[in-house]
Each structure stands twice: as structure tokens, then as C-alpha cells.
Amino acid sequence: MGCSWIGVAVSLCFAVFSVAVAVSGQTLAMPPPLPTAVGVLSLAGMALLWRDISSKVKGDKRTLGSLLSQYVAVKAVGWLGRRQRKKLEADTLMVKQVQEETLLKRLRKNADTFYGRKYDFRSIEDAAGFRARHPITTYGDYREFIERVAAGEEKVIIAEKPLILAMTSGTSGPSAMLLSTKDTNTDFFLQGVTVCLEAMRQAFPESNSLQRTTKFFYTPTFRQSEAGIPIGPNSSTPASSRHILNLYTTPAPAFEVPSEKDTLYLHLLFALKDPSVGTLESNFASTVFYAFTALQERWQELVEDVERGTISSSLTLEPKVRSRLEALMKPDAERAAQLRAHSQEGFGGIAKRLWPHLNLVLAVDSGSNQIYGEMLREHYCRGVPFYSPFYAATEGLIGVNLWPQEPDRRYLLCPRSMFCEFLPESSLDEETPQTLLMEEVKEGESYELVITNASGLFRYRIGDIVKVTGFHNQCPIVEFQYRRGQMLNVRGEKVSEALFLGALKNAVAQWPGAQLVDYSCAESGILGDSIGGSDPHYQVFIELKGVRNLTEEQRYKLDICLQKDSAVYKSFRIKGSIGSMRVQLVSEGAFKELQRKMMAYTSTSANTFKMHRVLRRKEYAEFLLGKTVS
């Protein structure tokens, strides 16, 4: 393929020259040496360019325009990534200085706001002065200011007008509305995206090819504040990515479809049409996992559409959108036959059979997404590497994963993205806890992050508990542990998400044929009299594959596993202060329904949703109680 492109380019050049020579049958003088040399060099450059492009192409259904645009984008981002990585390396050698520069930059920019004048940001000269003057804050300290911004008041807490009012996912309490600014997005791209893509290229050289990506993301619903500022999720969307949609398998008209279910079908359909897909991408592993469950459920329908070149009539599409999508479909009996042959072996390892050149699954699979990553690796995506690139939140970029091939998800904190402070885990409940700085934390210790960011949060407790696992030069490397609001705590035992998940996985391993699909817990207090029993306990809701019923003995295994992992929980169980946990097996698809219910309540998009591992709303727990089958 590459040789034919070079041949065409060379032939065109010689054809143009021959025509010029033959004009009027006249003999033309030889061109001067310099232009000739330039022409030869240009031709050689074109040949090398096409050779480089052709070596990176897999598949034969790409237009020249889309290949060139992807090639240029990859080269540009690669150059930026190498440049930003060098900056990051330099910053890690002088963390204290860089952190102070980052802090003072934020304070100077917002010094003339109402909030900046309140704390006299202009007179603050260093981190020590800032920490002495400004208290540690939580969301309640900002609610009034953000409401004023939403109403149209300017320079309340930040100097610029926010791009959007960003809704958090609400995993540790009610969904909060934060500000998102141009600086937040710029930092995320330069310090996060480009650096991680460079790390990915080095770890997985095959990902540097010119293959399309299947990206599972959706068009969120935005509403407007009083002042006309968009309110919605702070994540990449089809609209924000409109200039690079041609790099994805899903065509642009599909993103005009409002239904997440129908958009997912179109993601899968156009991905199945392309056997040369290189990457599966989404914000979170949960989205990829549920895409594969939908693939399995709607397999026959999808393959028939590929075979006939149609779009299923079950999709609710606007006539114009359907027409534009159907124009991109052509009957492909050969590909349909391949797909049917691949499914004969079952859906274990199906990803690599559908897409033989699949290099990577790019999605966050740490924290509450850990179980989805594990299920994908064990079943649908066997043999495909995973890369969890960022540690980020609605508040902005926190860290980057520079070690893509390591199984443990570790993130280097980005010293120029946020000014970070650390509350020791032992002092989280103190009234006036003392924080540590990046250069003061200790390896092996856990801390709650306190951040000052580019969008109006100052010494803000984000609720994430991280463990320092080491240092890169002077900069801490952390592992996410749990969300503070996602901790089970009926008697002061404080069972974290990570601790409970470990016990649950050990218990499921002792249930023959069982495969964990999803889970959530609730403290008995939120359900009140509806469940009976006076001793406080945990209600555990589990969705499993391969098992329709659990014996009492099997259910009790989970309680025993948690007692083995938590001495504090065991002591309360022995004393009778905590009752035995009650394990409820829920129907297939119950958690997907719960996700839709939660998203509707919190105005969260599918792009940013994270399942709540500890349910804090009674109606969520009652919903799952209603889905109990055993």
C-alpha cells in the first residue's frame, strides 16, 4: 500500500514536468540547479512521509484526508508530550519551589476578586503565609459564592468567567457544582493528556500506529444557569472533541442521538464494521464493561445490521440522522461471517478476536472502577493491555501514571497543576488538623488530599484518601485508597471501599461458579424499620453471574472474610455491637438500572458516572431491595 502511494506521488510529479516540457513542442532550457535541488528534496521528503504513514496503517478503509489529519495530530501531540515530560522531570527535582510558584500564580490571578480581597491574596508571599491566613475548606464554604457566579456576578471567586459550572458525580454525598475554567482544561491537556500519551507510546509502541479508536462517550445534557453558563459534567464530550471525531470509529451523526442506549449500539455497530480498531477508550472501565455486556446481549441484531448494511429499526432516531448513518452503511456479508465465526468460541477473549490489531484498553480502572477492569481482563478483553492514565476529578488534574505496564495503578502528582497539602489519615476527624506539604509526606502513609486549584478552590478537602507509595525524585507517587464519604461506619469501625472489596472478592472466590458483576452497600440505619433487626449492620447488594442463589453459609463467608481483614470490625462483631451483614443477591441488570436512576437524580453524565459503593440515599437502597432475587 505504501509503495503505491509513493508511486502515485512520483508519477504525478513527473507527469506535471513532462506536460510543461511538451508545451507548444518547444525545447525548454534546463531549470537552474537550485530549484531542481529543492524539487528533488521535496519529492524525497514526500516519499519518506508516505513511507512513514504507510508503515503505521492497518486496514484499508481510510481516506487520505483522515490519515493525514491523524498523522499530523499524532506528531504534534507527540512533540508536546516529550516537551511536557521534560518539564515534569525538571519540576520533580525542585518540588517545593514549583509548588510555591503554582500557589502564588493562582493567588495573584484571583487577587482582585471578592474572595481574593477577603483573604488579601495580594499580600501573601509564600506557602507558609497562605496556610496561616486561609482555613481548610469544604464545599459548604463555596456554595454561596458559586451561586453568585451562576447568577451572573463577576469576579466573585475567580477573575475570569467559568467555561461551565461542573457537576460532580456525587459518590460521597450530594452532587456539588464547581467552576471549570480555561486554565483547568489547559493544565489537563498539557500536563495530563500529552504526558500520558507519550508514556503510552513508549510502553506500547504498537499504539503509535494510524488506527482508529473506538471511544465510548456520549453527548451529555446541559442546562443553563440564570446567567446562561452551561451546567453539566466536566469531561470530554463529542462536542469538545468535534475536531478529532474522524479519529474514532463512530461517525459524527451518532453523537446527535440523545439516548445513551442507542448511541452505545451505534458505537458497537461501527466498531464491529472495522476489524483494524487499535484502541478501546473511555473515561472509566465501567463504561467499557457495560459496552461489552450490551455487545453480548444484542449480538445477533448487530451482526445482521453489518451483514445487511442497515441500522436497526429498534433505535429511536431522527429521520435525518438515520438517513446520514445509513448512507455510511454497506452490506458486508464477509465481515458478518467473520463475526459469527468469532462468536462460536464464546465471548471470553472476544475483543482480540474481533479486532486482531487491538493494542490497548485506555480507561481508568482504579478506585471504584477496579472490579470492572478485573472483569474485562478476565473475560472479554483477555490478553489486551490496560492503561489507566490519569488521577483526576472535577476539581482538575491531580496525577499521571508514568508506569503503564505495572499492574498497580500509581500516579505521580503533578506539581504545576495544583498546590497540594496532605492531612494524615489519623487526624481526619480533628477540628483543626495540621497539613503537610509534598516534601514532608512519608512513604507508606495515607493522607487526605487538600488542594488549591485553578478554578476557585483554596485549601479544599476533596475527600480522596491516597497512600504515598514512593517518590519520583522529590515528588510523591500515590495510590488512590478510598473516598471519605464511601466508608462503612456504623460503630466507628471505618471500613474503606478497598478493604471491603478485598473481602468481597475473597468470598466470591469461595462461591462455586460465581462471577462478581457489581455491588453496593448500605448502612442499616438509612433503611430504618423496613429491614427489621435492632443491631446496626451492613446491607450488601450483589449482582453475580453463574449463580442464582446463595446459601446462608455462603452469605456468612463474606462476614468471615471481612473479619479476617479488619480486626476492628471483628472486635465489634464479637462484642455484638455490629450485627451480621445481610447479603442480597439482586437480579441481572439491577445495577445498570440503578445507574440510570442515580444519573437522573444527580445530573451526572454517563461519561463521568461512578457507581456508589456505599449508598447514602434511602431510595437507592430500597430500589435494590426491590430487585432482590435471593
C-alpha positions in Angstrom: 0.0 0.0 0.0 2.8 2.4 0.9 4.7 1.8 -2.3 1.6 2.5 -4.4 1.1 5.9 -2.6 4.8 6.8 -3.2 4.4 5.7 -6.8 1.4 7.9 -7.4 3.2 10.9 -5.9 6.2 10.3 -8.1 4.1 9.7 -11.2 2.2 12.9 -10.6 5.4 15.0 -10.2 6.9 13.5 -13.4 3.6 13.9 -15.3 3.4 17.6 -14.5 7.0 18.1 -15.5 6.5 16.2 -18.8 3.5 18.3 -19.7 5.4 21.5 -19.1 8.2 20.3 -21.3 5.9 19.4 -24.1 4.1 22.7 -24.3 4.0 24.1 -27.9 6.5 21.4 -28.9 9.3 23.8 -27.9 12.6 22.8 -26.4 12.9 24.4 -22.9 16.0 25.3 -21.2 17.1 23.2 -18.2 15.9 24.8 -14.9 18.5 26.3 -12.8 20.2 24.0 -10.3 18.8 25.4 -7.0 15.0 25.0 -7.9 15.8 21.5 -9.2 17.5 20.5 -6.0 14.6 21.9 -4.0 12.2 19.9 -6.1 14.2 16.7 -5.7 14.4 17.2 -1.9 10.7 18.0 -1.7 10.0 14.8 -3.7 12.2 12.8 -1.4 10.6 14.3 1.6 7.1 13.4 0.3 8.3 9.8 -0.3 9.6 9.5 3.2 6.4 11.0 4.6 4.2 8.5 2.7 6.5 5.6 3.7 6.2 6.6 7.4 2.4 6.9 7.1 2.0 3.6 5.3 4.1 1.7 7.9 1.7 2.8 10.6 -1.6 1.9 8.7 -3.6 -1.2 9.4 -6.8 -1.8 7.4 -7.8 -0.4 4.0 -10.9 1.7 4.6 -9.3 5.0 5.5 -9.4 8.1 3.4 -6.2 10.0 2.6 -7.5 13.1 4.4 -8.3 11.2 7.6 -4.9 9.5 7.6 -3.1 12.8 7.1 -5.0 14.6 9.9 -4.4 11.7 12.3 -0.7 11.6 11.3 -0.3 15.3 11.9 -2.2 15.2 15.2 -0.1 12.2 16.5 3.1 14.0 15.6 2.1 17.3 17.2 0.9 15.7 20.4 4.0 13.5 20.5 6.2 16.6 20.3 4.2 18.3 23.0 4.3 15.2 25.2 8.1 14.9 25.0 8.4 18.6 25.8 6.0 18.4 28.7 7.6 15.3 30.1 10.9 17.1 30.2 9.3 19.9 32.1 7.7 17.5 34.5 11.0 15.8 35.1 12.6 19.1 35.9 9.8 20.1 38.2 10.2 16.9 40.2 13.7 17.9 41.1 12.5 21.1 42.8 9.1 20.3 44.1 8.9 22.9 47.0 9.8 25.8 44.6 7.4 24.6 41.9 4.5 24.2 44.3 5.0 27.7 45.7 5.2 29.1 42.2 1.9 27.3 41.4 0.2 28.6 44.5 1.3 32.2 44.1 0.3 32.2 40.4 -3.3 31.2 41.5 -3.4 33.8 44.2 -2.1 36.6 42.0 -4.6 35.9 39.3 -7.5 36.0 41.7 -6.3 38.8 44.0 -8.8 41.3 42.7 -11.9 39.1 43.2 -14.3 39.5 46.2 -12.8 36.3 47.7 -9.2 37.4 47.0 -9.7 40.7 48.7 -11.4 39.0 51.7 -8.2 37.0 52.3 -5.8 39.7 50.9 -4.2 37.3 48.4 -2.1 40.2 47.1 -0.1 40.4 50.3 0.6 36.7 50.6 4.3 36.0 49.7 4.7 32.3 50.3 3.0 29.0 51.2 3.5 29.5 54.9 1.7 32.8 54.8 -1.2 31.3 52.8 -1.6 28.4 55.2 -1.5 30.7 58.2 -4.2 33.1 56.8 -6.6 30.8 54.9 -8.5 28.0 56.7 -9.1 24.5 55.3 -12.4 24.4 53.5 -15.1 22.1 52.3 -17.9 22.6 49.7 -20.1 24.4 52.1 -17.7 27.3 52.2 -18.1 27.9 48.5 -21.8 27.2 47.8 -22.9 30.8 48.2 -20.1 32.2 46.0 -20.8 29.7 43.2 -24.5 30.5 43.3 -23.5 34.2 42.8 -21.3 33.2 39.8 -24.2 31.2 38.4 -26.4 34.2 38.7 -24.0 36.3 36.6 -21.9 38.1 39.2 -18.3 38.6 38.0 -15.1 38.4 39.9 -16.6 36.7 42.9 -14.0 33.9 43.4 -12.2 33.7 40.1 -11.1 36.6 37.8 -12.5 35.0 34.6 -15.9 33.8 33.6 -16.1 30.0 34.0 -16.5 27.8 30.9 -19.0 25.6 32.6 -20.5 25.0 36.1 -19.3 21.5 36.6 -21.4 18.9 38.4 -19.5 16.3 40.5 -20.6 12.6 40.4 -21.9 12.7 44.0 -20.2 9.5 45.1 -19.5 10.8 48.6 -22.6 12.9 49.1 -24.9 15.3 47.2 -23.6 16.3 43.8 -21.8 19.6 44.0 -21.5 22.4 41.4 -17.9 23.6 40.9 -16.3 26.1 38.5 -14.3 24.9 35.4 -12.0 27.4 33.7 -9.8 27.6 30.7 -6.7 27.1 32.9 -8.2 23.9 34.3 -8.6 22.5 30.8 -5.2 23.7 29.6 -3.5 22.1 32.5 -5.3 18.9 32.0 -4.3 18.7 28.3 -0.7 19.8 28.6 0.3 18.3 31.9 -2.0 15.3 31.7 -3.1 14.2 28.2 0.2 14.8 26.3 2.4 13.3 29.0 0.3 10.2 29.3 0.1 9.7 25.6 3.9 9.9 25.5 4.2 7.4 28.3 1.7 5.2 26.4 3.7 5.4 23.2 6.9 4.4 25.0 5.2 1.5 26.8 3.1 0.2 23.9 4.9 1.1 20.6 2.1 -0.5 18.6 -0.3 2.2 19.8 1.7 4.7 17.6 0.0 3.3 14.5 -2.6 5.1 12.5 -5.6 3.0 13.6 -9.0 4.3 14.6 -10.1 4.3 18.2 -13.5 3.2 19.5 -14.3 5.8 22.2 -17.3 5.1 24.3 -18.6 8.6 25.2 -21.9 10.3 25.0 -23.4 13.7 24.4 -24.5 14.9 27.9 -27.4 17.1 28.7 -26.5 20.6 29.7 -28.8 23.1 31.3 -28.2 26.9 31.7 -27.7 28.9 34.8 -29.5 32.3 35.3 -26.6 33.9 33.5 -26.5 31.4 30.7 -23.5 29.5 31.9 -23.7 25.8 30.9 -24.2 23.4 33.8 -23.1 19.8 33.3 -20.3 17.3 33.6 -16.7 18.4 33.3 -15.3 15.8 30.9 -14.5 15.3 27.2 -17.7 15.2 25.1 -18.3 14.7 21.4 -18.8 18.5 21.1 -15.5 19.3 22.8 -13.8 16.7 20.6 -15.5 17.6 17.3 -12.2 18.4 15.5 -10.9 14.9 16.0 -14.1 12.8 15.6 -12.7 11.4 12.4 -10.1 9.5 14.5 -12.9 7.5 16.0 -14.9 4.6 14.5 -18.2 6.2 15.5 -19.4 8.7 12.9 -20.4 12.3 13.9 -24.2 11.9 13.3 -24.3 9.2 16.0 -23.5 11.8 18.6 -26.7 13.7 17.8 -28.6 10.7 19.2 -29.9 11.7 22.7 -30.4 8.1 24.0 -27.3 6.6 25.7 -28.6 3.1 24.9 -29.0 3.9 21.1 -25.6 5.7 21.0 -24.0 2.7 22.5 -25.5 0.5 19.9 -24.1 2.7 17.2 -20.6 2.7 18.9 -20.7 -1.1 18.8 -22.0 -1.3 15.2 -19.4 0.9 13.6 -16.7 -0.7 15.7 -17.7 -4.2 14.5 -17.5 -3.0 10.9 -13.8 -2.1 11.3 -11.5 -5.1 12.0 -8.5 -2.8 12.4 -9.6 -0.9 15.6 -6.4 -0.1 17.6 -7.7 1.2 21.0 -10.9 1.0 23.1 -11.2 4.1 25.1 -13.5 5.6 27.8 -13.1 7.7 30.9 -13.8 4.7 33.1 -13.5 0.9 32.8 -17.2 0.6 33.9 -18.3 2.1 30.6 -16.2 -0.3 28.6 -17.5 -3.2 30.7 -21.1 -2.3 30.1 -20.4 -1.8 26.4 -19.3 -5.5 26.2 -22.4 -6.7 28.1 -24.5 -4.8 25.6 -22.5 -6.3 22.7 -23.3 -9.8 24.1 -26.9 -9.0 24.6 -27.5 -7.5 21.2 -25.0 -9.6 19.2 -27.4 -11.1 16.6 -29.0 -7.7 15.9 -25.6 -6.1 15.4 -24.3 -8.8 13.1 -27.4 -8.7 11.0 -27.0 -4.9 10.6 -23.4 -5.4 9.5 -24.5 -8.1 7.0 -27.4 -6.1 5.5 -25.8 -2.7 5.7 -28.7 -1.4 7.8 -29.4 0.4 11.1 -31.7 -1.5 13.4 -35.3 -0.3 13.4 -35.3 -0.7 17.2 -33.3 2.5 17.5 -35.2 5.8 18.0 -33.5 8.1 15.5 -34.5 11.4 13.9 -35.1 10.7 10.2 -32.2 13.0 9.1 -29.8 11.3 11.5 -30.9 7.8 10.4 -30.5 8.8 6.7 -27.0 10.1 7.3 -26.0 7.0 9.2 -27.5 4.6 6.7 -25.5 6.3 3.9 -22.4 5.1 5.7 -23.6 1.5 5.8 -23.0 -1.0 3.1 -23.8 -4.7 3.1 -20.8 -6.7 4.3 -21.5 -10.4 4.3 -17.8 -11.3 4.6 -17.4 -9.3 7.8 -20.6 -10.7 9.2 -19.4 -14.2 8.6 -16.2 -13.4 10.4 -18.1 -12.1 13.3 -20.3 -15.1 13.6 -17.2 -17.4 13.4 -15.6 -15.4 16.3 -18.7 -15.7 18.5 -18.7 -19.5 18.1 -15.9 -19.6 20.6 -18.0 -17.7 23.2 -17.4 -14.2 24.5 -14.3 -15.0 26.6 -11.4 -13.1 24.9 -13.8 -11.8 22.2 -12.1 -8.4 21.9 -8.9 -9.7 20.5 -10.7 -11.9 18.0 -13.0 -9.1 16.8 -10.1 -6.7 16.4 -6.8 -8.6 15.9 -4.8 -5.4 15.9 -6.2 -4.2 19.2 -3.3 -2.7 21.2 -4.9 -1.2 24.3 -7.9 -0.5 26.5 -7.5 3.1 27.7 -9.6 3.8 30.8 -9.3 4.5 34.5 -9.6 1.1 36.3 -8.6 2.1 39.8 -10.7 3.0 42.8 -14.4 2.2 42.3 -13.6 1.0 38.7 -11.2 -1.7 39.8 -13.7 -4.5 39.6 -14.7 -3.6 36.1 -11.1 -3.6 34.9 -10.6 -7.0 36.5 -13.7 -8.4 34.9 -12.7 -7.1 31.5 -9.2 -8.6 31.8 -10.5 -11.9 33.0 -13.3 -12.2 30.4 -14.0 -10.0 27.4 -10.5 -8.4 27.0 -8.2 -11.3 27.8 -4.6 -10.6 26.5 -5.2 -6.9 25.9 -3.1 -4.4 27.9 -4.9 -1.8 30.0 -3.6 1.7 30.7 -5.2 3.8 33.5 -3.6 7.2 32.5 -4.9 9.8 35.0 -5.8 10.5 38.5 -8.2 13.4 38.1 -11.5 14.8 39.4 -14.0 17.5 38.6 -11.6 19.8 40.5 -8.9 19.1 37.9 -5.8 17.0 37.1 -4.1 15.5 40.2 -1.6 12.9 38.9 -0.4 11.0 35.9 0.5 7.3 35.5 4.1 7.1 34.1 4.2 3.3 34.5 1.5 2.0 32.1 2.7 -1.7 32.2 2.7 -2.0 36.0 -0.3 -3.8 37.5 -0.6 -1.4 40.5 -2.1 1.9 39.5 0.4 4.6 40.7 0.2 8.2 39.9 2.9 10.9 40.1 1.4 14.1 41.5 1.6 17.0 39.0 3.3 19.8 40.9 2.2 22.6 38.5 -1.5 21.5 38.3 -2.5 22.1 41.9 -1.0 23.2 45.2 -1.3 20.1 47.3 -1.5 19.6 51.1 -1.9 16.4 53.0 -4.0 15.6 56.1 -2.6 12.5 57.9 -5.3 9.7 58.0 -5.0 9.6 61.8 -6.1 13.3 62.0 -9.1 13.4 59.6 -11.6 14.0 62.3 -9.7 16.6 64.2 -11.3 20.1 64.4 -8.2 21.9 63.2 -5.9 19.4 61.6 -2.4 20.3 60.5 -1.4 19.6 56.9 1.9 18.5 55.4 3.4 19.6 52.1 4.7 17.4 49.2 8.2 17.4 50.5 7.0 16.5 54.0 4.9 13.3 53.4 6.3 9.9 54.2 6.3 6.7 52.1 3.8 4.1 53.3 1.5 6.7 55.0 -2.0 7.6 53.9 -3.4 11.1 53.6 -6.5 13.1 52.6 -5.7 15.5 49.7 -6.3 19.2 50.3 -5.9 21.2 47.1 -5.7 24.8 45.8 -6.6 24.7 42.1 -7.0 26.9 39.0 -10.8 27.3 39.4 -11.5 28.9 42.7 -10.9 26.3 45.4 -8.5 27.1 48.1 -7.2 24.6 50.7 -10.1 22.4 49.7 -10.7 18.9 51.1 -11.6 16.8 48.1 -12.3 13.7 50.2 -9.8 11.4 48.5 -7.6 9.3 50.7 -4.3 8.4 49.0 -1.3 6.3 50.0 2.2 7.5 49.3 4.0 4.5 47.7 7.2 6.3 46.9 8.8 9.3 45.2 10.0 10.2 41.7 12.9 12.4 42.5 11.3 14.7 45.2 7.7 14.3 44.0 5.3 11.9 45.7 3.8 8.9 43.9 0.4 7.9 45.2 -2.2 5.1 45.0 -5.9 6.0 45.4 -7.3 4.3 48.5 -10.9 5.4 49.0 -13.4 8.3 49.1 -14.0 9.6 52.6 -17.8 9.5 52.2 -17.7 6.0 50.8 -16.6 4.4 54.1 -18.8 1.9 56.0 -19.0 3.1 59.6 -21.9 2.1 61.9 -19.9 1.9 65.2 -16.7 3.7 64.4 -15.1 0.7 62.6 -14.4 2.7 59.4 -14.3 0.0 56.7 -12.9 1.5 53.5 -14.0 0.7 49.9 -10.7 -1.0 49.2 -10.9 -3.1 52.4 -14.5 -4.3 51.8 -13.8 -5.1 48.1 -10.9 -7.2 49.1 -13.1 -9.2 51.5 -15.9 -9.5 48.9 -13.5 -10.8 46.2 -12.2 -13.4 48.7 -15.7 -14.5 49.5 -16.9 -14.7 45.8 -13.8 -16.9 45.1 -15.3 -19.4 47.6 -18.8 -19.4 45.9 -18.5 -22.1 43.1 -19.3 -20.7 39.6 -19.9 -17.2 40.8 -18.5 -14.1 39.0 -18.9 -10.7 40.6 -20.6 -8.1 38.3 -21.3 -5.2 40.7 -22.1 -4.4 44.3 -23.1 -1.7 46.7 -23.6 -1.5 50.4 -25.8 0.5 52.8 -25.6 1.0 56.5 -28.8 -0.4 58.1 -29.6 3.0 59.7 -30.7 4.5 56.4 -33.3 1.8 55.8 -34.9 2.1 59.3 -37.7 -0.3 60.2 -38.1 -1.6 56.7 -35.5 -4.3 57.2 -36.1 -5.3 60.9 -33.4 -6.0 63.5 -32.0 -3.7 66.0 -28.3 -4.3 65.7 -26.6 -1.9 63.2 -25.2 -3.9 60.3 -24.4 -3.7 56.6 -26.8 -4.4 53.8 -24.8 -5.8 50.9 -26.3 -5.9 47.4 -24.5 -8.1 44.9 -25.1 -8.9 41.2 -23.4 -12.2 40.2 -23.1 -14.2 37.0 -23.2 -18.0 37.2 -25.1 -18.2 40.5 -28.9 -17.8 41.0 -29.0 -18.4 44.8 -26.7 -18.2 47.8 -26.9 -20.4 50.9 -26.8 -18.9 54.3 -23.4 -20.4 54.8 -22.1 -18.8 51.6 -23.5 -15.4 52.7 -21.8 -15.7 56.0 -18.5 -16.3 54.2 -18.4 -12.6 53.4 -18.8 -11.6 57.0 -16.0 -14.0 57.9 -13.7 -12.7 55.2 -14.2 -9.1 56.4 -13.5 -10.1 60.0 -10.2 -11.7 58.8 -9.2 -8.4 57.0 -10.4 -6.0 59.7 -9.5 -6.5 63.3 -11.7 -3.6 64.3 -14.8 -5.0 62.5 -14.1 -8.4 64.1 -13.9 -6.9 67.6 -17.3 -5.2 67.1 -18.8 -8.4 65.8 -17.5 -10.5 68.7 -18.9 -8.0 71.2 -22.2 -8.0 69.3 -22.1 -4.2 68.7 -22.4 -4.9 65.0 -24.8 -7.5 63.6 -24.1 -10.0 60.8 -24.2 -8.4 57.4 -27.1 -9.2 55.2 -26.2 -10.2 51.7 -28.9 -9.7 49.0 -28.5 -11.2 45.5 -30.1 -8.8 43.0 -31.4 -9.5 39.5 -29.4 -9.2 36.4 -29.1 -5.6 35.2 -30.2 -4.2 38.5 -27.1 -2.0 38.8 -27.4 -0.7 35.3 -30.9 0.4 36.2 -29.6 1.9 39.4 -27.0 3.8 37.4 -29.7 5.4 35.3 -31.7 6.4 38.4 -28.6 7.9 40.0 -27.6 9.8 36.9 -31.1 11.3 36.6 -31.0 12.4 40.2 -27.5 14.0 40.2 -27.5 15.3 36.6 -24.4 13.2 36.0 -23.4 12.1 32.5 -22.5 8.6 31.5 -19.1 9.9 30.7 -18.4 10.7 34.4 -20.6 8.4 36.4 -19.0 6.2 39.1 -21.1 3.6 41.0 -21.6 4.5 44.7 -20.2 1.7 46.8 -21.9 3.0 49.9 -25.4 4.2 49.3 -26.3 7.3 51.3 -29.9 7.7 49.9 -32.7 5.6 51.3 -34.4 5.4 47.9 -31.3 3.8 46.2 -31.1 1.1 48.9 -34.8 0.5 48.7 -34.6 0.2 44.9 -32.0 -2.6 45.2 -34.1 -4.3 47.9 -36.9 -4.4 45.4 -34.6 -6.1 42.9 -33.6 -8.8 45.4 -34.0 -12.4 44.0 -32.2 -14.3 46.8 
